[in-house]
Amino acid sequence: MTMMTTSVVQAAQAHPGWHDGGDAPAFWPVFPITFGLFWLAVIGLGFYLVRRRTNGPGGAATAGAASATDPMSSALTILAERFARGEIDEDEYHMRMSGLRHGG
């Protein structure tokens, strides 16, 4: 047993460390910084996916909430949709748009 202990002690003294007893490499801060950035990216991606899923496609929840609270926005949206579908022509669109904006 003492012979084995002596061998281990001699081996440890022959190789004091992986960097031969000198200073640590100069690039050592790269690893913790990269690890931290990786986890920030994972958390950010998770937050993005959760927000996207709760808002629906194209952020429909946000747009719907804005138009529900503002009747002017809702009226302009309906007018634009009618113009896009071809229900009203360009002159009627501009006439109704100015009527909505000027309260007439």
N, C-alpha and C positions, 0 to 999 in steps of 0.2 A: 504494500500500500504506500509506503513512504517513497518507493521508487517511482510510482505513478504520480504522486504529488510533486516530486522533484521534477519530473518530465514536464508537467503542466506549468510549473513555475518557470522553468527554463524557456519554454515555448512562449509564454507571455512576455518574458523579458526580451526575447529575441525579436518579437513583432509588437511594438508598443501600441500600434493602432493602424487603422486603414489609411491614415494620411501621414504615417511615419513620425508622429509626434509633433508635426508642424501645425500651423494654423489651418482652420477649415477653408475650403475653397471659396473664392470670392463670389461665386455665383449662387451660394446657398440661399439668398433671399428670393430667388426666382421660384423655387418650389412652393413655399407657403403662399406667395402672392398668386401664382397660377392656380393653386388649389382653392384659394378664396374666391378668385374670379370665376372659376368653374361653378362653385356653389351659388354665387350670385346670379349667374346665367341660368342655372336650373330653377332657382326660385323665381326669377323674372319670367321665364318661360311658363312656369306653372301659373303665375298670377295672370299673365296674358291669356292663357287658355281658359282659365276660369272666368275672366271678364268677358271674353269672346262668347263663351257658352251661355252666360247669364244674360248678355245683351242680345243674343240671337244673331242671325245673319245680317251683316251690314249695320249693326248697332241699332236695330229696330226699336229696342226698348227706350233708348235715349231720344230718338226722333219722335216716337209716339208720345213720350212724356212731355216733350217741348211743345208739340202741336196741341196736346190736350189742355195745356195751361194757357196758351196764347191763341185766342180766336182769330186774330189777324193772320197769324202764321198758318193756321188751319185753312182759312179762306184762300190764301195765296197758293197753298199746296193744291187744293181742289181745283182752282182755276188753271194752274199749270198742268195738272193731269188732264183736264178737259181739252186744253189746247193740244197736248201731246197726242191724245186719242183722235183728234180731228173733229171733235164735236163743235168747236167754235173756230172761226177763222182768226187771222192775225189782227185785223182791225178791231174785232169784238174783244179779243184778248187784251189789247192795249187800252181800250176804252174801259173795260171792267177793272183792269189793274189800276188805272189812274183814279177811277171811282173809289176803289178800296183804299188807296193811299191818301186820297184827299177827303175822304169821308162823304162823298157825294153820290 
